Amino acid sequence: MRIAVINETSAADRNADILAALDGLGHDVVNAGMKKSGEKPELSYIHTGLMAAVLLNAGTVDFVVGGCGTGQGFLNSVMQYPGVTCGHILTPLDAWLFTQINGGNCISLMLNQGYGWAGEANLKFIFEKLFCVQPGSGYPAHRKGPQRESRELLGRLNRITHHEMTEILTRLPGEVVSPVAAYPGLIKLVESRPGIDRVIISTLKNRLKG
């Protein structure tokens, strides 16, 4: 699985903790967002939500690990876009259940509020439980059928209630798109996987030009 880690400005200094917690789990991890405080352009959770949606909808990555101070801002931001199922994950049990029941492709972490002693250990436990079970397998066993039906229905609702990603990129205001498109390495990252959606990447490039 190819996983993007995306940090926004208030949680940029947690980037190293997230990468360390994902290390050794056998996934291809790309560091897509802010690596440390003070980087330019500075990305808020508004920007990282768009960045996550672009990477997922283009097919560049399979999963996004994001978050912010409370986890609520990034969650609300990324859920404005099509093709995203995001969970607000605070504990390893949250992670374990989210994968089985919701089968999502994105999580939002609380990276400042309550992030104290052993916070980095909690991240490690979260990722171990997040990726140790089959996505969408269902829990408990007797609820597998209804949970699968709900996931499929939610997917249909998502497609009906959202515009296409290319249309969104075209219509979004510059203060949202420009910092994302201009973030160092983002364009190259979006293009880095065979079979990506070329229309999305060309639309993003056009917005960067002006």
Order of alpha helices (4+ residues) and beta strands (2+ residues): beta-alpha-beta-alpha-beta-alpha-beta-alpha-beta-alpha-alpha-alpha-alpha-alpha-alpha
